């Protein structure tokens, strides 16, 4: 997602919390590409964390889509 933000030139419109969250999402994506790491990652997530992560991601994607229009 960081590359997408750079390509769209919208990073300057974002708050620090959202930028840091995207860094965190990218980290999860990278880790998930390496088999056994996914299991360890999933064990470390609690339901509340997963719900919060999903909601934050949903909100950011909605905002990004609005920037594409």
C-alpha positions in Angstrom: 0.0 0.0 0.0 2.9 2.4 0.6 3.8 2.2 -3.1 0.1 3.0 -4.0 0.1 6.0 -1.7 3.3 7.3 -3.3 1.9 6.8 -6.8 -1.3 8.6 -6.0 0.5 11.4 -4.2 -1.9 11.3 -1.3 0.4 10.7 1.6 0.5 14.4 2.4 -3.2 14.3 2.9 -2.9 11.5 5.6 -2.5 11.7 9.3 0.5 10.1 11.0 -1.7 7.3 12.6 -2.9 6.2 9.1 0.6 6.3 7.6 2.0 4.2 10.5 -1.0 1.8 10.2 -0.2 1.3 6.5 3.4 0.5 7.4 2.1 -2.1 9.9 -0.2 -3.6 7.2 2.7 -3.9 4.8 4.6 -5.7 7.5 1.8 -8.3 7.8 1.6 -8.8 4.1 5.4 -9.4 3.8 5.3 -11.9 6.7 2.3 -13.7 5.3 4.2 -14.6 2.1 6.4 -16.9 4.1 4.5 -20.0 5.0 4.9 -20.9 8.7 5.1 -17.2 9.7 1.4 -16.9 9.0 0.6 -19.4 11.8 2.8 -17.5 14.2 1.3 -14.2 13.2 -2.3 -15.5 13.5 -1.6 -16.8 17.0 -0.4 -13.4 18.1 -3.6 -11.7 16.9 -6.5 -11.3 19.3 -10.1 -10.8 18.1 -10.1 -7.2 19.1 -6.8 -6.5 17.3 -8.1 -8.3 14.1 -11.4 -6.3 14.3 -9.6 -3.0 14.8 -7.1 -3.8 11.9 -10.0 -4.8 9.6 -12.0 -1.6 10.4 -9.0 0.7 10.0 -8.2 -1.0 6.7 -11.8 -0.7 5.5 -11.8 3.0 6.4 -8.5 3.6 4.6 -9.5 1.8 1.4 -12.8 3.8 1.3 -10.7 7.0 1.6 -8.3 5.9 -1.1 -11.2 5.1 -3.4 -12.6 8.6 -2.9 -9.2 10.0 -4.0 -9.4 8.0 -7.3 -12.6 9.7 -8.3 
